[in-house]
Amino acid sequence: GAEPERRERRPRRQGRSGVEDAVNALTFSVAGRERLEGRDTIVVKFTPKPDADVDTREGRIAKVMEGTIWVDEGAYEVVRAEATAADDLSYGFGIIARLNEGAHVTFTREPVDGDIWLPTSVRVMGQGRALLFRRITVDHVIEWFDYRRIVE
């Protein structure tokens, strides 16, 4: 039989991870408490640091986003996050695609099988351009449901 194709794994770049880079590109402040979908949450606002030095794609995205994160007060888990682009967001130096200022992302998570928190949806909405000239309107939703534990 034919040998399955194997991908070579690229070595991980030294320095901050994408998550660390994104966190370092933002300023966070606690805005209070709010009840969200039956949960007591801590509301955290975030804004980009204009002088942030970023190395990763995640950091470059975070550097133009501002929004709100709702954290479950008892579980210390993110329930929902909403972010809006405060500036244009380019991919491939703007040649491949550009999302205009005002693009919006919503992300939700829920506890599954007790205390395991997993994503349940992400939605990206906005307008921009693809391949320099083509106008695009994005309204993309991904939903996850019916999670099941796999026992070996």
N, CA and C atoms as an extended XYZ file, in Angstrom:
456
Properties=species:S:1:pos:R:3:atomname:S:1:resname:S:1:resid:I:1 pbc="F F F"
N         0.806       -1.178        0.000 N   GLY     1
C         0.000        0.000        0.000 CA  GLY     1
C         0.856        1.251        0.000 C   GLY     1
N         0.235        2.313       -0.341 N   ALA     2
C         0.916        3.612       -0.396 CA  ALA     2
C         1.189        4.131        1.011 C   ALA     2
N         2.345        4.702        1.165 N   GLU     3
C         2.752        5.288        2.444 CA  GLU     3
C         1.989        6.606        2.651 C   GLU     3
N         1.378        6.825        3.831 N   PRO     4
C         0.684        8.098        4.047 CA  PRO     4
C         1.676        9.266        4.004 C   PRO     4
N         1.210       10.378        3.465 N   GLU     5
C         2.054       11.565        3.361 CA  GLU     5
C         2.322       12.114        4.759 C   GLU     5
N         3.579       12.448        5.024 N   ARG     6
C         3.951       13.005        6.327 CA  ARG     6
C         4.393       14.440        6.152 C   ARG     6
N         3.934       15.267        7.058 N   ARG     7
C         4.333       16.670        7.032 CA  ARG     7
C         5.494       16.877        7.979 C   ARG     7
N         6.432       17.647        7.531 N   GLU     8
C         7.539       18.025        8.399 CA  GLU     8
C         7.057       19.140        9.305 C   GLU     8
N         7.309       19.020       10.571 N   ARG     9
C         6.938       20.058       11.523 CA  ARG     9
C         8.030       21.105       11.579 C   ARG     9
N         7.620       22.355       11.382 N   ARG    10
C         8.605       23.425       11.473 CA  ARG    10
C         8.941       23.674       12.930 C   ARG    10
N        10.209       23.925       13.225 N   PRO    11
C        10.551       24.216       14.619 CA  PRO    11
C         9.876       25.517       15.055 C   PRO    11
N         9.440       25.545       16.293 N   ARG    12
C         8.767       26.725       16.821 CA  ARG    12
C         9.761       27.873       16.959 C   ARG    12
N         9.310       29.027       16.535 N   ARG    13
C        10.156       30.208       16.599 CA  ARG    13
C        10.403       30.581       18.056 C   ARG    13
N        11.595       31.045       18.332 N   GLN    14
C        11.933       31.479       19.685 CA  GLN    14
C        11.180       32.757       20.018 C   GLN    14
N        10.954       32.997       21.303 N   GLY    15
C        10.285       34.227       21.719 CA  GLY    15
C         8.902       33.935       22.256 C   GLY    15
N         8.076       34.972       22.268 N   ARG    16
C         6.735       34.854       22.834 CA  ARG    16
C         5.828       34.015       21.942 C   ARG    16
N         4.884       33.322       22.576 N   SER    17
C         3.858       32.607       21.818 CA  SER    17
C         2.877       33.640       21.276 C   SER    17
N         2.007       33.203       20.369 N   GLY    18
C         0.994       34.096       19.822 CA  GLY    18
C         0.084       34.658       20.892 C   GLY    18
N        -0.287       33.822       21.859 N   VAL    19
C        -1.167       34.276       22.946 CA  VAL    19
C        -0.447       35.307       23.803 C   VAL    19
N         0.806       35.034       24.156 N   GLU    20
C         1.577       36.000       24.957 CA  GLU    20
C         1.738       37.320       24.209 C   GLU    20
N         1.995       37.243       22.917 N   ASP    21
C         2.177       38.436       22.110 CA  ASP    21
C         0.878       39.252       22.059 C   ASP    21
N        -0.262       38.556       21.900 N   ALA    22
C        -1.558       39.247       21.865 CA  ALA    22
C        -1.845       39.922       23.200 C   ALA    22
N        -1.607       39.226       24.299 N   VAL    23
C        -1.843       39.795       25.631 CA  VAL    23
C        -0.945       41.011       25.846 C   VAL    23
N         0.312       40.935       25.402 N   ASN    24
C         1.240       42.058       25.568 CA  ASN    24
C         0.876       43.248       24.684 C   ASN    24
N         0.043       43.049       23.669 N   ALA    25
C        -0.356       44.138       22.767 CA  ALA    25
C        -1.580       44.889       23.278 C   ALA    25
N        -2.149       44.447       24.400 N   LEU    26
C        -3.401       45.020       24.897 CA  LEU    26
C        -3.259       45.566       26.309 C   LEU    26
N        -4.119       46.519       26.639 N   THR    27
C        -4.261       47.018       27.994 CA  THR    27
C        -5.618       46.555       28.502 C   THR    27
N        -5.662       45.987       29.701 N   PHE    28
C        -6.892       45.449       30.274 CA  PHE    28
C        -7.317       46.268       31.480 C   PHE    28
N        -8.645       46.406       31.668 N   SER    29
C        -9.165       47.062       32.862 CA  SER    29
C       -10.491       46.420       33.244 C   SER    29
N       -10.675       46.204       34.540 N   VAL    30
C       -11.926       45.619       35.033 CA  VAL    30
C       -12.987       46.709       35.008 C   VAL    30
N       -14.114       46.392       34.357 N   ALA    31
C       -15.191       47.381       34.189 CA  ALA    31
C       -16.365       47.113       35.124 C   ALA    31
N       -16.341       46.012       35.870 N   GLY    32
C       -17.423       45.722       36.804 CA  GLY    32
C       -17.889       44.284       36.709 C   GLY    32
N       -19.105       44.081       37.190 N   ARG    33
C       -19.716       42.744       37.171 CA  ARG    33
C       -21.010       42.814       36.390 C   ARG    33
N       -21.369       41.669       35.793 N   GLU    34
C       -22.589       41.611       35.000 CA  GLU    34
C       -23.103       40.184       34.987 C   GLU    34
N       -24.400       40.036       34.936 N   ARG    35
C       -25.005       38.716       34.806 CA  ARG    35
C       -25.144       38.438       33.315 C   ARG    35
N       -24.573       37.346       32.842 N   LEU    36
C       -24.603       36.995       31.422 CA  LEU    36
C       -25.035       35.548       31.279 C   LEU    36
N       -26.180       35.355       30.635 N   GLU    37
C       -26.713       34.006       30.403 CA  GLU    37
C       -26.744       33.178       31.684 C   GLU    37
N       -27.215       33.796       32.765 N   GLY    38
C       -27.361       33.102       34.029 CA  GLY    38
C       -26.083       32.948       34.830 C   GLY    38
N       -25.007       33.555       34.390 N   ARG    39
C       -23.721       33.436       35.088 CA  ARG    39
C       -23.290       34.794       35.629 C   ARG    39
N       -22.708       34.785       36.820 N   ASP    40
C       -22.100       35.994       37.353 CA  ASP    40
C       -20.739       36.136       36.679 C   ASP    40
N       -20.516       37.274       36.028 N   THR    41
C       -19.264       37.465       35.307 CA  THR    41
C       -18.564       38.751       35.723 C   THR    41
N       -17.262       38.739       35.535 N   ILE    42
C       -16.442       39.925       35.684 CA  ILE    42
C       -16.235       40.467       34.264 C   ILE    42
N       -16.505       41.749       34.081 N   VAL    43
C       -16.396       42.365       32.763 CA  VAL    43
C       -15.032       43.040       32.654 C   VAL    43
N       -14.291       42.659       31.634 N   VAL    44
C       -12.946       43.208       31.413 CA  VAL    44
C       -12.930       43.878       30.041 C   VAL    44
N       -12.555       45.148       30.025 N   LYS    45
C       -12.417       45.888       28.766 CA  LYS    45
C       -10.959       45.813       28.324 C   LYS    45
N       -10.744       45.809       27.014 N   PHE    46
C        -9.376       45.843       26.519 CA  PHE    46
C        -9.258       46.811       25.347 C   PHE    46
N        -8.084       47.424       25.264 N   THR    47
C        -7.763       48.353       24.185 CA  THR    47
C        -6.340       48.069       23.733 C   THR    47
N        -6.029       48.402       22.487 N   PRO    48
C        -4.665       48.151       22.007 CA  PRO    48
C        -3.668       49.139       22.593 C   PRO    48
N        -2.445       48.655       22.815 N   LYS    49
C        -1.340       49.534       23.209 CA  LYS    49
C        -0.727       50.072       21.914 C   LYS    49
N        -0.767       51.372       21.692 N   PRO    50
C        -0.259       51.912       20.423 CA  PRO    50
C         1.221       51.639       20.184 C   PRO    50
N         1.994       51.536       21.271 N   ASP    51
C         3.438       51.344       21.125 CA  ASP    51
C         3.875       49.896       21.316 C   ASP    51
N         2.925       48.936       21.288 N   ALA    52
C         3.254       47.528       21.519 CA  ALA    52
C         4.161       47.005       20.405 C   ALA    52
N         5.184       46.277       20.805 N   ASP    53
C         6.103       45.639       19.865 CA  ASP    53
C         5.666       44.185       19.733 C   ASP    53
N         5.125       43.806       18.577 N   VAL    54
C         4.585       42.462       18.389 CA  VAL    54
C         5.412       41.687       17.373 C   VAL    54
N         5.431       40.361       17.541 N   ASP    55
C         6.219       39.494       16.661 CA  ASP    55
C         5.366       38.501       15.889 C   ASP    55
N         4.139       38.259       16.336 N   THR    56
C         3.329       37.187       15.754 CA  THR    56
C         2.080       37.737       15.066 C   THR    56
N         1.446       36.881       14.274 N   ARG    57
C         0.182       37.258       13.623 CA  ARG    57
C        -0.870       37.588       14.668 C   ARG    57
N        -0.944       36.795       15.748 N   GLU    58
C        -1.907       37.054       16.807 CA  GLU    58
C        -1.673       38.414       17.449 C   GLU    58
N        -0.421       38.770       17.642 N   GLY    59
C        -0.082       40.072       18.209 CA  GLY    59
C        -0.482       41.213       17.291 C   GLY    59
N        -0.255       41.040       15.980 N   ARG    60
C        -0.637       42.087       15.018 CA  ARG    60
C        -2.157       42.262       14.965 C   ARG    60
N        -2.904       41.180       15.087 N   ILE    61
C        -4.368       41.272       15.110 CA  ILE    61
C        -4.811       41.972       16.390 C   ILE    61
N        -4.280       41.545       17.531 N   ALA    62
C        -4.671       42.127       18.822 CA  ALA    62
C        -4.373       43.618       18.868 C   ALA    62
N        -3.314       44.038       18.217 N   LYS    63
C        -2.869       45.426       18.281 CA  LYS    63
C        -3.879       46.417       17.696 C   LYS    63
N        -4.843       45.923       16.911 N   VAL    64
C        -5.864       46.822       16.350 CA  VAL    64
C        -7.259       46.561       16.925 C   VAL    64
N        -7.371       45.666       17.911 N   MET    65
C        -8.682       45.291       18.437 CA  MET    65
C        -8.958       45.947       19.788 C   MET    65
N       -10.243       46.269       20.010 N   GLU    66
C       -10.694       46.732       21.319 CA  GLU    66
C       -12.014       46.057       21.603 C   GLU    66
N       -12.304       45.817       22.881 N   GLY    67
C       -13.553       45.136       23.168 CA  GLY    67
C       -13.733       44.779       24.616 C   GLY    67
N       -14.515       43.697       24.813 N   THR    68
C       -14.931       43.285       26.146 CA  THR    68
C       -14.815       41.774       26.280 C   THR    68
N       -14.405       41.352       27.468 N   ILE    69
C       -14.336       39.928       27.809 CA  ILE    69
C       -15.169       39.722       29.064 C   ILE    69
N       -16.036       38.699       29.066 N   TRP    70
C       -16.813       38.333       30.238 CA  TRP    70
C       -16.216       37.054       30.800 C   TRP    70
N       -15.791       37.108       32.076 N   VAL    71
C       -15.134       35.974       32.722 CA  VAL    71
C       -16.056       35.430       33.808 C   VAL    71
N       -16.354       34.126       33.767 N   ASP    72
C       -17.173       33.488       34.791 CA  ASP    72
C       -16.493       33.691       36.139 C   ASP    72
N       -17.220       34.300       37.074 N   GLU    73
C       -16.633       34.692       38.353 CA  GLU    73
C       -16.209       33.494       39.196 C   GLU    73
N       -16.944       32.398       39.122 N   GLY    74
C       -16.604       31.228       39.931 CA  GLY    74
C       -15.568       30.331       39.284 C   GLY    74
N       -15.668       30.161       37.969 N   ALA    75
C       -14.774       29.232       37.263 CA  ALA    75
C       -13.515       29.904       36.732 C   ALA    75
N       -13.486       31.248       36.717 N   TYR    76
C       -12.369       32.003       36.131 CA  TYR    76
C       -12.106       31.583       34.691 C   TYR    76
N       -13.183       31.402       33.942 N   GLU    77
C       -13.102       31.022       32.526 CA  GLU    77
C       -13.797       32.077       31.682 C   GLU    77
N       -13.275       32.308       30.485 N   VAL    78
C       -13.899       33.250       29.557 CA  VAL    78
C       -15.198       32.647       29.042 C   VAL    78
N       -16.302       33.389       29.220 N   VAL    79
C       -17.618       32.970       28.735 CA  VAL    79
C       -17.857       33.549       27.341 C   VAL    79
N       -17.477       34.809       27.170 N   ARG    80
C       -17.729       35.508       25.916 CA  ARG    80
C       -16.656       36.579       25.720 C   ARG    80
N       -16.311       36.820       24.470 N   ALA    81
C       -15.413       37.919       24.130 CA  ALA    81
C       -15.937       38.566       22.864 C   ALA    81
N       -15.936       39.889       22.853 N   GLU    82
C       -16.339       40.649       21.674 CA  GLU    82
C       -15.234       41.658       21.389 C   GLU    82
N       -14.865       41.766       20.124 N   ALA    83
C       -13.802       42.694       19.743 CA  ALA    83
C       -14.174       43.387       18.441 C   ALA    83
N       -13.783       44.643       18.350 N   THR    84
C       -14.000       45.431       17.146 CA  THR    84
C       -12.663       46.003       16.701 C   THR    84
N       -12.404       45.949       15.403 N   ALA    85
C       -11.154       46.485       14.867 CA  ALA    85
C       -11.188       48.012       14.920 C   ALA    85
N       -10.228       48.599       15.611 N   ALA    86
C       -10.126       50.047       15.720 CA  ALA    86
C        -9.341       50.629       14.545 C   ALA    86
N        -8.838       49.748       13.680 N   ASP    87
C        -8.084       50.154       12.500 CA  ASP    87
C        -8.219       49.031       11.470 C   ASP    87
N        -7.774       49.265       10.243 N   ASP    88
C        -7.802       48.220        9.226 CA  ASP    88
C        -6.867       47.084        9.640 C   ASP    88
N        -7.210       45.884        9.221 N   LEU    89
C        -6.435       44.694        9.541 CA  LEU    89
C        -6.035       44.037        8.230 C   LEU    89
N        -4.726       43.956        7.963 N   SER    90
C        -4.236       43.455        6.679 CA  SER    90
C        -3.636       42.067        6.811 C   SER    90
N        -3.791       41.276        5.756 N   TYR    91
C        -3.159       39.968        5.619 CA  TYR    91
C        -2.321       40.002        4.363 C   TYR    91
N        -1.096       39.523        4.439 N   GLY    92
C        -0.233       39.538        3.272 CA  GLY    92
C         0.024       40.944        2.770 C   GLY    92
N         0.332       41.862        3.707 N   PHE    93
C         0.618       43.262        3.395 CA  PHE    93
C        -0.543       43.947        2.685 C   PHE    93
N        -1.763       43.444        2.907 N   GLY    94
C        -2.941       44.035        2.291 CA  GLY    94
C        -3.194       43.544        0.879 C   GLY    94
N        -2.279       42.763        0.344 N   ILE    95
C        -2.448       42.239       -1.019 CA  ILE    95
C        -3.454       41.095       -1.004 C   ILE    95
N        -3.323       40.182       -0.058 N   ILE    96
C        -4.228       39.037        0.035 CA  ILE    96
C        -5.611       39.508        0.482 C   ILE    96
N        -5.672       40.209        1.607 N   ALA    97
C        -6.966       40.684        2.113 CA  ALA    97
C        -6.761       41.807        3.111 C   ALA    97
N        -7.805       42.599        3.260 N   ARG    98
C        -7.817       43.649        4.270 CA  ARG    98
C        -9.238       43.753        4.801 C   ARG    98
N        -9.370       43.680        6.127 N   LEU    99
C       -10.658       43.936        6.770 CA  LEU    99
C       -10.639       45.367        7.256 C   LEU    99
N       -11.708       46.083        6.977 N   ASN   100
C       -11.762       47.490        7.336 CA  ASN   100
C       -12.003       47.693        8.828 C   ASN   100
N       -11.630       48.861        9.297 N   GLU   101
C       -11.941       49.289       10.654 CA  GLU   101
C       -13.423       49.035       10.900 C   GLU   101
N       -13.760       48.557       12.083 N   GLY   102
C       -15.144       48.261       12.420 CA  GLY   102
C       -15.503       46.788       12.302 C   GLY   102
N       -14.618       45.971       11.726 N   ALA   103
C       -14.869       44.526       11.676 CA  ALA   103
C       -15.070       44.031       13.108 C   ALA   103
N       -15.952       43.055       13.290 N   HIS   104
C       -16.368       42.637       14.630 CA  HIS   104
C       -16.235       41.125       14.782 C   HIS   104
N       -15.732       40.687       15.930 N   VAL   105
C       -15.583       39.268       16.242 CA  VAL   105
C       -16.268       38.985       17.573 C   VAL   105
N       -17.051       37.903       17.622 N   THR   106
C       -17.674       37.444       18.863 CA  THR   106
C       -17.290       35.979       19.064 C   THR   106
N       -16.899       35.653       20.298 N   PHE   107
C       -16.434       34.302       20.632 CA  PHE   107
C       -17.125       33.868       21.921 C   PHE   107
N       -17.704       32.654       21.946 N   THR   108
C       -18.355       32.158       23.167 CA  THR   108
C       -17.797       30.789       23.558 C   THR   108
N       -17.844       30.539       24.876 N   ARG   109
C       -17.408       29.263       25.446 CA  ARG   109
C       -18.408       28.837       26.504 C   ARG   109
N       -18.515       27.517       26.716 N   GLU   110
C       -19.401       26.966       27.745 CA  GLU   110
C       -18.730       25.770       28.402 C   GLU   110
N       -19.151       25.473       29.648 N   PRO   111
C       -18.628       24.255       30.272 CA  PRO   111
C       -19.279       23.032       29.619 C   PRO   111
N       -18.457       22.049       29.355 N   VAL   112
C       -18.916       20.812       28.739 CA  VAL   112
C       -18.443       19.668       29.624 C   VAL   112
N       -19.321       18.749       29.896 N   ASP   113
C       -18.951       17.570       30.694 CA  ASP   113
C       -18.334       17.976       32.033 C   ASP   113
N       -19.047       18.830       32.748 N   GLY   114
C       -18.568       19.252       34.065 CA  GLY   114
C       -17.803       20.548       33.999 C   GLY   114
N       -16.481       20.467       34.195 N   ASP   115
C       -15.691       21.695       34.298 CA  ASP   115
C       -14.744       21.933       33.121 C   ASP   115
N       -14.965       21.254       32.008 N   ILE   116
C       -14.140       21.466       30.822 CA  ILE   116
C       -14.813       22.544       29.967 C   ILE   116
N       -14.128       23.660       29.753 N   TRP   117
C       -14.681       24.764       28.972 CA  TRP   117
C       -14.182       24.662       27.540 C   TRP   117
N       -15.125       24.684       26.595 N   LEU   118
C       -14.781       24.570       25.180 CA  LEU   118
C       -15.525       25.631       24.377 C   LEU   118
N       -15.000       25.982       23.199 N   PRO   119
C       -15.683       26.981       22.375 CA  PRO   119
C       -17.018       26.463       21.857 C   PRO   119
N       -18.004       27.371       21.778 N   THR   120
C       -19.300       26.999       21.206 CA  THR   120
C       -19.616       27.797       19.952 C   THR   120
N       -19.027       28.988       19.798 N   SER   121
C       -19.224       29.718       18.545 CA  SER   121
C       -18.199       30.823       18.379 C   SER   121
N       -17.978       31.162       17.139 N   VAL   122
C       -17.178       32.328       16.778 CA  VAL   122
C       -17.843       32.941       15.545 C   VAL   122
N       -17.938       34.262       15.536 N   ARG   123
C       -18.544       34.962       14.399 CA  ARG   123
C       -17.656       36.144       14.036 C   ARG   123
N       -17.359       36.256       12.752 N   VAL   124
C       -16.567       37.360       12.219 CA  VAL   124
C       -17.432       38.103       11.215 C   VAL   124
N       -17.569       39.421       11.411 N   MET   125
C       -18.358       40.244       10.502 CA  MET   125
C       -17.542       41.471       10.119 C   MET   125
N       -17.594       41.840        8.859 N   GLY   126
C       -16.902       43.046        8.439 CA  GLY   126
C       -16.866       43.179        6.939 C   GLY   126
N       -16.277       44.271        6.505 N   GLN   127
C       -16.109       44.525        5.081 CA  GLN   127
C       -14.651       44.811        4.813 C   GLN   127
N       -14.253       44.603        3.576 N   GLY   128
C       -12.870       44.860        3.221 CA  GLY   128
C       -12.620       44.619        1.758 C   GLY   128
N       -11.397       44.209        1.465 N   ARG   129
C       -10.993       43.936        0.088 CA  ARG   129
C       -10.150       42.667        0.074 C   ARG   129
N       -10.280       41.927       -1.027 N   ALA   130
C        -9.458       40.742       -1.261 CA  ALA   130
C        -8.712       40.933       -2.572 C   ALA   130
N        -7.494       40.463       -2.613 N   LEU   131
C        -6.659       40.569       -3.804 CA  LEU   131
C        -6.669       41.988       -4.374 C   LEU   131
N        -6.477       42.945       -3.493 N   LEU   132
C        -6.367       44.379       -3.761 CA  LEU   132
C        -7.656       45.069       -4.191 C   LEU   132
N        -8.411       44.518       -5.137 N   PHE   133
C        -9.513       45.262       -5.729 CA  PHE   133
C       -10.903       44.740       -5.422 C   PHE   133
N       -11.034       43.480       -5.125 N   ARG   134
C       -12.355       42.890       -4.952 CA  ARG   134
C       -12.929       43.220       -3.577 C   ARG   134
N       -14.083       43.864       -3.551 N   ARG   135
C       -14.744       44.163       -2.279 CA  ARG   135
C       -15.337       42.885       -1.709 C   ARG   135
N       -15.231       42.750       -0.392 N   ILE   136
C       -15.803       41.575        0.270 CA  ILE   136
C       -16.618       42.009        1.477 C   ILE   136
N       -17.658       41.241        1.745 N   THR   137
C       -18.427       41.371        2.979 CA  THR   137
C       -18.349       40.017        3.667 C   THR   137
N       -17.887       40.017        4.899 N   VAL   138
C       -17.705       38.783        5.657 CA  VAL   138
C       -18.761       38.718        6.753 C   VAL   138
N       -19.446       37.609        6.826 N   ASP   139
C       -20.329       37.283        7.953 CA  ASP   139
C       -20.216       35.780        8.114 C   ASP   139
N       -19.187       35.368        8.834 N   HIS   140
C       -18.817       33.959        8.939 CA  HIS   140
C       -19.048       33.470       10.365 C   HIS   140
N       -19.796       32.379       10.495 N   VAL   141
C       -20.107       31.813       11.808 CA  VAL   141
C       -19.637       30.370       11.852 C   VAL   141
N       -18.989       30.008       12.954 N   ILE   142
C       -18.641       28.610       13.229 CA  ILE   142
C       -19.274       28.272       14.567 C   ILE   142
N       -20.007       27.161       14.619 N   GLU   143
C       -20.620       26.715       15.872 CA  GLU   143
C       -20.185       25.286       16.165 C   GLU   143
N       -19.914       25.027       17.447 N   TRP   144
C       -19.571       23.689       17.907 CA  TRP   144
C       -20.646       23.246       18.884 C   TRP   144
N       -21.063       21.997       18.784 N   PHE   145
C       -22.106       21.483       19.673 CA  PHE   145
C       -21.969       19.961       19.763 C   PHE   145
N       -22.762       19.366       20.634 N   ASP   146
C       -22.763       17.912       20.832 CA  ASP   146
C       -21.372       17.353       21.128 C   ASP   146
N       -20.628       18.074       21.965 N   TYR   147
C       -19.328       17.546       22.376 CA  TYR   147
C       -19.534       16.233       23.104 C   TYR   147
N       -18.666       15.272       22.859 N   ARG   148
C       -18.720       13.983       23.554 CA  ARG   148
C       -17.307       13.597       23.983 C   ARG   148
N       -17.218       13.047       25.173 N   ARG   149
C       -15.933       12.557       25.658 CA  ARG   149
C       -15.649       11.218       24.953 C   ARG   149
N       -14.444       11.070       24.464 N   ILE   150
C       -14.043        9.830       23.819 CA  ILE   150
C       -13.207        9.052       24.831 C   ILE   150
N       -13.657        7.867       25.156 N   VAL   151
C       -12.968        7.018       26.128 CA  VAL   151
C       -12.273        5.909       25.365 C   VAL   151
N       -10.991        5.768       25.629 N   GLU   152
C       -10.229        4.703       24.945 CA  GLU   152
C       -10.148        3.468       25.793 C   GLU   152
